[in-house]
């Protein structure tokens, strides 16, 4: 076994101390030493260094009845800011975020069908606007984007809807900003957000399935993001779930996106109106149009047509969820985006499919839930991406 160098040991200990402080509201140096099994002298030296760079601050004297009272220290969430960007929707979304993941300010720019250089210019405008409004030193820029991303080089391999292929976004932005720039697939960073802010503990294993206009997933194993050999891990939207089904934009037939994306679900809803115009759902579709809110309303009202659509959606998602749970032996399957509109009707269908497709013991251990993070999940994930790479947090 290779012996650790003094510098490597110091970096390890610094990370250990910083993580301990990060996860506590206030803590004394003595309590840090007890929590980390480091000597009080080592902890004191590291805390002094962290105070020096502004990441930690002293917050007051602890109550004590014997001897000199200890001084509390705390993580300074406002010492730096992060620029976090979500390029996965109809609008490019961006935010200034503090070191605890709290959104301080938001900007958004409609994509409006822009592709290629025009879309790239829009991304630059978004970052530029956020940079101009930063009120603390910027630690880094984090970006979640559609498509496979070479995270080591910051190159977007392909983002079809934006007309990007082998786009070196890190280099493009790096010509204007000297801070670290980290870029990853939007579903991958969403999984990082779920790990960091979803209440699953410090080193969870989970799969997050993100459903919207497209469908992707992020896989975290033992707290580490799995990107795959070609950075395409988690591309579940293009797994075939209906043999001989509808054509997909990728060129195959019956992909998950053809039956479970927002666009495909609305198309199926419209078909209900055409086939059953005199049903309660059909009449509502005729007067109000096909929307997710309408389907949610009728599902909550136990309308049989709406319930059938939602159960079918759950069945298709369940096929993929079962495969992931069975192959990876991951006990946490989390859904983000559109599926959360349909509550237990959807979850029950997914759970039934999992129970029918994998080992009984695995099925019993697999927990399926909706993410509590909401629409900010890619923004939060971009924050987690920067914090992991720059401070080894959270």
C-alpha angles and dihedrals in degrees: 000000000000112000115241115246121233090251093050091049091049092050091048092050092046091053090048092052094043092050091049092052092043092058095047129070093218130350138173125234090247091054090049089053091051093047095048101033088232122135118265089241092055092046092048092052093048093047090051090053092048091050088050093057092044100246095112131039136189110245107184147296120304119231109263134168099191127054127330111349115241121245117236121228128197139187112262103226092183097053091096137014131216129214106222122188135189114198096171103094143059086275127045103236125201138173143181106234132186125229092271093055097257113149110234101175137002136210129179134183124193112240092212094191094305116160138179116356092000091058090045091053089051091054089051091051091052094051092044092054093050093046090054091056099046111124097190134038111291112240094194149312120262123193134187113197138171119262136028113321129197094225093189094058100026092238121146103219095198137345103175098188091052095043093239125144123171090347112175095214093166092057092044093053093034090066087069105031129047097200122100114277120205122188130184142155113289095238091048093054090044088059089051089053091052090051094047102039107014098084098249098128130257103297108024131165112220146141119226117199111200115200127190131105084335132024127228139148139217121216122207118184118187090343094308124112113239110214100167132231092291097032090251101109113140099028090146094148089079098048110116111245099159113048109221090006131145120318115266128212088248091064098253129106130246099009118168090253090061091063108021109036121100091253094050093045091054090049090053089048091054089052089058088058092051096046097041107026094158097052119100090254092046092053092048091050090051093053102033106025129233113305135152089240090057092051090047091051094050092044090054088049090055094242105174095223093049092045091051092052092049092046090051089051089051092048093054093046088045092058090059095039090053092051092051094046093046097047099038098033088224114158099198119071111176126189122208131187129009099008092068088073091071104053125188095353089067096038092051091053092049092047091049091053092048091050091051096048112041139043113298093238091051092047092052091051095047113099117197118196145150121257114253093206098083129194093342092067096111092044089050090046092052087053091051090048092057094042092051094050099040105032103012088241153177 
